[in-house]
Amino acid sequence: MDDQTRIELEAAAFRALRHHLIDKRPDVQNIDLMNLGGFCRNCLSRWYQEAANDRGIEMSKEAAREVFYGMPYDDWKAAHQTEADAEKQAAFKVAFRENVGGKP
């Protein structure tokens, strides 16, 4: 497989993942994704931002989240985010530290 085809397939897989998480399963909470998988929608938007910045494209965290979520992040949270219990919050702190580093 040539590099261009590989890049196009990887981009298609990313778009399918984004569509699944944003459109098909907005009920799946970011905290659950992070606790189980070590990443969440915010991680995906951060990776998008980092890829843009690596290519000399200025993009803030907020702008990357809006691109990924298709709306301002605060609007997404208001529409889809639910309260997490203390157990999930404690697990999130560990998962975040192990997978992202620092404090959430």
C-alpha positions in Angstrom: 0.0 0.0 0.0 1.3 3.4 -0.9 1.6 6.2 1.7 -1.2 8.3 0.3 -3.6 5.5 0.4 -2.6 4.6 3.9 -3.1 8.3 5.0 -6.5 8.4 3.3 -7.6 5.1 5.1 -6.3 6.4 8.4 -8.2 9.7 7.9 -11.4 7.7 7.0 -11.0 5.6 10.2 -10.6 8.8 12.3 -13.7 10.3 10.7 -15.7 7.1 11.4 -14.5 7.1 15.0 -15.5 10.8 15.4 -18.9 10.2 13.8 -19.5 7.2 16.1 -18.6 9.1 19.3 -20.3 12.4 18.3 -23.4 11.3 16.4 -24.1 7.7 17.2 -23.0 7.5 20.9 -23.1 10.9 22.5 -24.5 9.1 25.6 -21.1 7.5 26.2 -19.5 9.8 28.8 -15.9 11.0 28.3 -15.1 10.0 31.9 -16.1 6.4 31.0 -14.0 6.4 27.9 -11.0 7.7 29.9 -11.5 5.3 32.7 -11.8 2.3 30.4 -9.7 3.2 27.4 -7.3 5.8 28.6 -8.5 8.4 26.2 -11.7 10.4 25.5 -13.1 12.9 23.0 -11.0 15.6 24.5 -7.9 13.6 23.9 -8.8 13.2 20.3 -9.4 16.9 19.9 -6.0 17.5 21.7 -4.3 15.2 19.3 -5.9 17.1 16.4 -4.7 20.4 17.8 -1.2 19.0 18.3 -1.1 17.7 14.7 -2.2 21.1 13.5 0.4 22.9 15.6 3.1 20.5 14.5 2.3 21.6 10.9 2.5 25.3 11.8 -1.2 25.8 12.0 -2.2 27.8 15.1 -5.0 26.2 16.9 -6.1 26.6 20.5 -7.6 23.9 22.7 -11.0 25.5 22.4 -10.8 25.7 18.6 -9.8 22.1 18.3 -12.6 21.0 20.6 -15.1 22.9 18.5 -13.8 21.3 15.3 -14.0 17.8 16.9 -17.3 18.2 18.7 -18.9 20.2 15.9 -19.9 22.9 18.4 -18.5 24.8 21.4 -17.4 22.4 24.1 -19.6 24.0 26.7 -22.6 23.4 24.4 -21.7 19.7 24.1 -21.3 19.4 27.9 -24.7 21.0 28.5 -26.4 18.7 26.0 -24.7 15.4 26.8 -22.6 15.3 29.9 -24.0 13.8 33.1 -22.7 14.0 36.7 -20.1 11.4 37.6 -20.2 9.8 41.0 -17.2 9.9 43.3 -15.9 6.5 42.3 -15.8 7.5 38.6 -14.1 10.8 39.5 -11.5 9.0 41.5 -10.8 6.5 38.7 -10.6 9.4 36.3 -7.9 11.1 38.3 -5.8 7.9 38.1 -6.5 7.3 34.4 -5.8 11.0 33.5 -2.5 10.9 35.3 -1.4 7.6 33.8 -2.5 8.5 30.2 -2.2 12.2 29.9 0.0 13.3 32.8 -0.5 16.0 35.4 -3.8 16.9 36.9 -7.1 17.0 35.0 
